Amino acid sequence: TKSVELRDVLHDLYKPLLWKALKSSNGGVRANATNIFLNAFPLILSSASKVEHQDRLEEQCNTIRELLMDEDEDTRVTAVKGTAIVLEKMWNALPSYHVTEIVKLLCLELPFDKSSSKVVIASLQSIKALLSNPASHVCLKKHVHELASNIHHPSPAVRAALLSLLKSVHHTKLIKVI
């Protein structure tokens, strides 16, 4: 199909430059590369064997985790937002241990980023977006209560993002906050 052909063309076009850009010393370059990478995720040729497919998926999930913890604030924000879209669409297609590790970062580390309110807000908004996928509820249920301390965050925007998330959580059937 055209979608498969397009994915193969994107793979061939991005492969020589994207991986270098994701490792660039320039944070802006990494942020832009992160956006491209997560919008094209997963970058795997349709002709890849099952083993090659799994290996590429493994590498790319590890790359997501690295980008979520990048030293550059804009790269982290871009990674958080893009990762939420990837998880929302591909929750059941990704290895469960990667989903679990990524969700732990989104719920237990990034919402408490002391160096950036933007990262905290992006992580809270991303968790809210993940609620649209019912498959995420069981995993998120384990971690949502940990976010409550953000109600005391000095940034009003963080507190507003938390309240918006809690309102969405309240409307789910599987997750009970109180």
WOPENOR-V349417 format. One record per run of one state. SS is the DSSP state (alpha for helix, beta for strand, coil for the rest). FROM is the first residue (numbers start at 1). TO is the last residue. If there is no record, write none. Layout:
# WOPENOR-V349417
[[SS/FROM/TO] [SS/FROM/TO]]
This chain:
# WOPENOR-V349417
[[coil/1/1] [alpha/2/22] [coil/23/26] [alpha/27/40] [coil/41/49] [alpha/50/68] [coil/69/72] [alpha/73/90] [coil/91/95] [alpha/96/112] [coil/113/116] [alpha/117/130] [coil/131/133] [alpha/134/141] [coil/142/143] [alpha/144/152] [coil/153/155] [alpha/156/170] [coil/171/178]]
